[in-house]
Amino acid sequence: MPDISLAVIVVLCVAALAAGWIDAVVGGGGLLLLPVLLLGLPAGTPAAYALGTNKAVAIVGTSGAAVTYARKAPVDVRLAVRVGVAAVAGSSAGAFLAAGMSTEVLKPLIMVVLLGVAAFVILRPAFGTAPATGPATRRQILAAIGLAGLGIGCYDGLIGPGTGTFLVLALTAVLHLDLVTASATAKIVNCCTNAGALAMFALQGTVLWRLAALMALFNLAGGMLGAHTALKKGSGFVRVVLLTVVFALVANIAYEQWLA
């Protein structure tokens, strides 16, 4: 593991806790955790190590949130697993392509992603507030497998941050779910995308396992707490958290990129 000060490790663990909570509520915990890792790792550390370590941390918190949701939310586990299997293939392919990606490329891409999410949610104020209309049709299932599985899975392996948020948005739009049920379903799919990408990063040797193990404990606690919060507060709360997180991170990344 690179030489990292105790103060930086504490910051990374706190970020992992917060990211776990955010990811469980609305997805996108990586939008907080990955930039912190990119900044916290010693100068000159390839971006692939931040990406791989982020996946090793995230899969633990996401799994804890998925289990919490599955116990209390009306999740179609069979459908989620089908989308997740496609997501494994997509995320593995994306992770294979990510090895040469630099920090300079990552930060502007993350900003574009965030602004797109914010614009969509603001322009659709009723998005994800109505309960599911009924069982998914064959066409909806195929669309979910293609968009949420292969498409967003590939993005997860290639870049990562915002995957949970994109899954929530895609599942809500395609399957006509409310935001809480979409968040619950997304967590199961996200476990699969994380597993596929992590396997590829592990094969490439770009995971800092000891650091990841410590951060994962905090991410797990945050993930389980976040799932309980979303189940208790409902879709309106999830939407507010989504917009708050997006704008805070846009401001933060913009400052780091152009003003700092």
BALUM-426998 format. One line per field, with one value per residue (C-alpha): x, y, z. Coordinates in nm, 4 decimals. Each point is the difference from the previous one (the first is absolute). Example, Ala and Ser with C-alpha at 12.3 -4.5 7.8 and 13.67 -1.06 7.14 Angstrom:
REM residues 2
px	1.2300, 0.1370
py	-0.4500, 0.3440
pz	0.7800, -0.0660
END
This chain:
REM residues 260
px	0.0000, 0.1333, 0.1207, -0.3191, -0.0181, -0.2394, -0.1907, -0.0652, -0.1103, -0.2498, -0.1368, -0.0294, -0.1898, -0.2423, -0.0528, -0.0680, -0.2652, -0.1716, 0.0269, -0.1625, -0.2961, -0.0372, 0.0336, -0.2684, -0.2466, 0.0327, 0.3144, 0.3106, 0.2115, 0.2990, -0.0463, 0.1219, 0.2369, 0.1924, 0.1002, 0.1105, 0.2117, 0.1476, 0.0991, 0.1047, 0.2319, 0.3626, 0.0875, 0.0919, -0.2254, -0.1734, -0.3739, -0.0680, 0.0941, -0.2631, -0.2550, 0.0843, 0.0077, -0.3295, -0.1606, 0.1342, -0.1488, -0.3290, -0.0932, -0.0117, -0.2253, -0.2211, -0.0457, -0.1018, -0.2515, -0.1372, -0.0650, -0.1686, -0.2260, -0.0856, -0.1377, -0.2454, -0.0545, -0.2130, 0.3002, -0.0246, 0.3225, -0.0225, -0.0195, 0.2769, 0.2294, -0.0725, 0.0957, 0.2976, 0.1365, 0.0071, 0.1616, 0.2850, 0.0912, -0.0269, 0.2016, 0.2747, 0.0393, 0.0043, 0.2596, 0.2228, -0.0049, 0.0570, 0.3614, 0.1436, -0.2455, 0.1590, -0.1254, -0.0081, -0.2572, -0.2043, -0.0870, -0.1581, -0.1949, -0.1371, -0.1137, -0.1860, -0.1679, -0.1115, -0.1451, -0.1943, -0.1545, -0.0936, -0.1641, -0.2062, -0.1326, -0.0805, -0.1883, -0.2040, -0.1289, -0.2500, 0.2626, -0.0018, -0.2763, -0.2757, -0.0106, 0.0754, -0.2834, 0.0294, 0.2299, 0.2606, -0.0734, 0.2437, 0.0942, 0.0690, 0.2142, 0.2075, 0.0421, 0.1103, 0.2521, 0.1431, 0.0074, 0.0446, 0.1901, 0.2369, 0.0103, 0.0273, 0.2027, 0.2628, 0.0023, 0.0455, 0.3114, 0.1406, -0.0566, -0.2284, -0.1268, -0.3721, -0.0780, -0.2487, -0.1720, -0.0188, -0.1402, -0.2696, -0.0912, 0.0018, -0.2009, -0.2521, -0.0414, -0.0039, -0.1869, -0.2178, 0.1097, -0.0143, 0.3377, 0.0216, -0.0730, 0.2373, 0.2714, -0.0538, 0.0153, 0.3032, 0.1935, -0.0291, 0.1036, 0.2816, 0.1373, 0.0400, 0.1666, 0.2378, 0.0879, 0.0753, 0.2127, 0.1791, 0.0959, 0.1649, 0.1806, 0.1196, 0.1404, 0.1834, 0.1371, -0.1444, -0.1782, 0.1504, -0.1501, 0.1019, -0.1264, -0.3166, -0.0717, 0.0114, -0.2132, -0.2480, -0.0988, -0.1095, -0.1676, -0.2019, -0.1255, -0.0968, -0.1738, -0.2191, -0.0905, -0.0830, -0.2316, -0.1918, -0.0280, -0.1355, -0.2557, -0.1219, -0.0057, -0.1293, 0.0465, -0.0301, 0.2941, 0.2033, -0.0554, 0.1145, 0.3147, 0.0718, -0.0078, 0.1919, 0.2786, 0.0243, 0.0322, 0.2429, 0.2288, -0.0216, 0.1122, 0.2795, 0.1417, -0.0279, 0.1963, 0.2726, 0.0202, 0.0115, 0.0251, 0.2250
py	0.0000, 0.3515, 0.2169, 0.1770, 0.2144, -0.0812, 0.3241, -0.0954, -0.3502, 0.1512, 0.2270, -0.2978, -0.2034, 0.2856, 0.0424, -0.3735, 0.0238, 0.2965, -0.1574, -0.3201, 0.1977, 0.2036, -0.3061, -0.1892, 0.2901, 0.1069, -0.1498, 0.1880, -0.0503, -0.0359, 0.3626, 0.0836, -0.2898, -0.0082, 0.3703, -0.0360, -0.3024, 0.1818, 0.2883, -0.2129, -0.2482, 0.1148, 0.2109, -0.2122, -0.2926, -0.1188, 0.0750, -0.3724, -0.0600, 0.2474, -0.1659, -0.3521, 0.0895, 0.1859, -0.3167, -0.2160, 0.2414, 0.0577, -0.3643, -0.0508, 0.2982, -0.0733, -0.3618, 0.1099, 0.2483, -0.2616, -0.2472, 0.2695, 0.1046, -0.3567, -0.0697, 0.2908, 0.1408, -0.1580, -0.0953, -0.2362, -0.1824, -0.2262, 0.2969, 0.1827, -0.3022, -0.0299, 0.3625, -0.0543, -0.2917, 0.2225, 0.2702, -0.2352, -0.0361, 0.3737, 0.0994, -0.2542, 0.1449, 0.3536, -0.0837, -0.1562, 0.3309, 0.2109, -0.0951, 0.2851, 0.2704, 0.3039, 0.2246, 0.2932, -0.1868, -0.1259, 0.3290, 0.1796, -0.3158, -0.0213, 0.3641, -0.0609, -0.3040, 0.1950, 0.2905, -0.2392, -0.1695, 0.3330, 0.1323, -0.3161, -0.0054, 0.3721, -0.0125, -0.3000, 0.0983, -0.2891, -0.2553, -0.3049, 0.1164, -0.2351, -0.3651, -0.2751, -0.0577, -0.3795, -0.2863, 0.0900, -0.0938, -0.1966, 0.3183, 0.1842, -0.2869, -0.0088, 0.3789, -0.0202, -0.2742, 0.1999, 0.3455, -0.0677, -0.3247, 0.0220, 0.3778, 0.1275, -0.3061, 0.0961, 0.3560, -0.1356, -0.1915, 0.2791, 0.2980, -0.1065, 0.3086, 0.0543, -0.3592, -0.0491, 0.3274, -0.0907, -0.3408, 0.1606, 0.2397, -0.2713, -0.2506, 0.2661, 0.1140, -0.3418, -0.2084, 0.2852, -0.0581, 0.2490, 0.1321, -0.2132, -0.3259, 0.1058, 0.0680, -0.3434, -0.1702, 0.2051, -0.1204, -0.3639, 0.0915, 0.2171, -0.2933, -0.1836, 0.2921, 0.0481, -0.3705, -0.0047, 0.3140, -0.1040, -0.3362, 0.1771, 0.2541, -0.2837, -0.1883, 0.3169, 0.0428, 0.3499, -0.0439, 0.1242, -0.2808, 0.1044, 0.3534, -0.1318, -0.2423, 0.2790, 0.2383, -0.2776, -0.0332, 0.3640, -0.0300, -0.3006, 0.1911, 0.2958, -0.2230, -0.1786, 0.3274, 0.1640, -0.2833, 0.0263, 0.3784, -0.0264, -0.2640, 0.2172, 0.3381, -0.0963, 0.1203, 0.3733, -0.0151, -0.2031, 0.2656, 0.2820, -0.1924, -0.0697, 0.3676, 0.1117, -0.2505, 0.0807, 0.3770, -0.0276, -0.2252, 0.2113, 0.3024, -0.1965, -0.1489, 0.3314, 0.1712, -0.2653, -0.0048, 0.3731, 0.2145, -0.1799
pz	0.0000, -0.0781, 0.2873, 0.1143, 0.3140, 0.2836, -0.0610, -0.3627, 0.1022, 0.2454, -0.2758, -0.2354, 0.2604, 0.0739, -0.3755, -0.0289, 0.2738, -0.1671, -0.3444, 0.1282, 0.1350, -0.3209, -0.2213, 0.1901, -0.0075, -0.3612, -0.1526, -0.1009, 0.3096, -0.2292, -0.1016, 0.3498, 0.0643, -0.3276, 0.0002, 0.3638, -0.0937, -0.2986, 0.2272, 0.2988, -0.1690, -0.0376, -0.3027, -0.2988, 0.0957, -0.3199, -0.0118, -0.0495, 0.3665, 0.1158, -0.2288, 0.1167, 0.3702, -0.0373, -0.1392, 0.2855, 0.2543, -0.1808, -0.0461, 0.3773, 0.0725, -0.3000, 0.1102, 0.3498, -0.1422, -0.2422, 0.2807, 0.2102, -0.2890, -0.1026, 0.3467, 0.0004, -0.3518, -0.2795, -0.2135, -0.2989, 0.0832, -0.3057, -0.2369, 0.1846, -0.0309, -0.3737, -0.0527, 0.2296, -0.2020, -0.3091, 0.2129, 0.0946, -0.3675, -0.0553, 0.3062, -0.0745, -0.3490, 0.1367, 0.2644, -0.2657, -0.1892, 0.3121, 0.0741, -0.2060, 0.1114, 0.1683, 0.2786, -0.2445, -0.2086, 0.2940, 0.1702, -0.3003, -0.0858, 0.3532, -0.0222, -0.3257, 0.1522, 0.3071, -0.1983, -0.2208, 0.3031, 0.1588, -0.3165, -0.0452, 0.3561, 0.0081, -0.3316, 0.1182, 0.3487, 0.0145, -0.1041, 0.2262, 0.2331, -0.1225, 0.1068, -0.2533, -0.2480, -0.0084, -0.1073, -0.2606, -0.3608, -0.2166, -0.1878, 0.3260, 0.1274, -0.3194, 0.0123, 0.3641, -0.0827, -0.2904, 0.1597, 0.3717, -0.0471, -0.2941, -0.0489, 0.3565, 0.0960, -0.2576, 0.1336, 0.3534, -0.0941, -0.2146, 0.2329, 0.2862, 0.1872, -0.0398, -0.0984, 0.2822, -0.0873, -0.3687, 0.0898, 0.2152, -0.2824, -0.2686, 0.2038, 0.0976, -0.3617, -0.1676, 0.2584, 0.1381, 0.3589, 0.2855, 0.1137, 0.3148, -0.1857, -0.2784, 0.2591, 0.1514, -0.3415, -0.1000, 0.3027, -0.1153, -0.3544, 0.1344, 0.1991, -0.3307, -0.1799, 0.2910, -0.0010, -0.3723, 0.0104, 0.3212, -0.1504, -0.2930, 0.2219, 0.2255, -0.2987, -0.1038, 0.3555, 0.0449, 0.3350, 0.3279, 0.2068, 0.3526, -0.0450, -0.1666, 0.2857, 0.2587, -0.2056, -0.0811, 0.3668, 0.0057, -0.3406, 0.1225, 0.3032, -0.2179, -0.2547, 0.2519, 0.1733, -0.3326, -0.1055, 0.3291, -0.0486, -0.3557, 0.0969, 0.2863, -0.1797, -0.3464, -0.3601, 0.0687, 0.2387, -0.2506, -0.2680, 0.2315, 0.0954, -0.3668, -0.0988, 0.3098, -0.0623, -0.3690, 0.0431, 0.2913, -0.1985, -0.3157, 0.2022, 0.1654, -0.3183, -0.1870, 0.2758, -0.0038, -0.3791, -0.0783, 0.3128, 0.2490
END
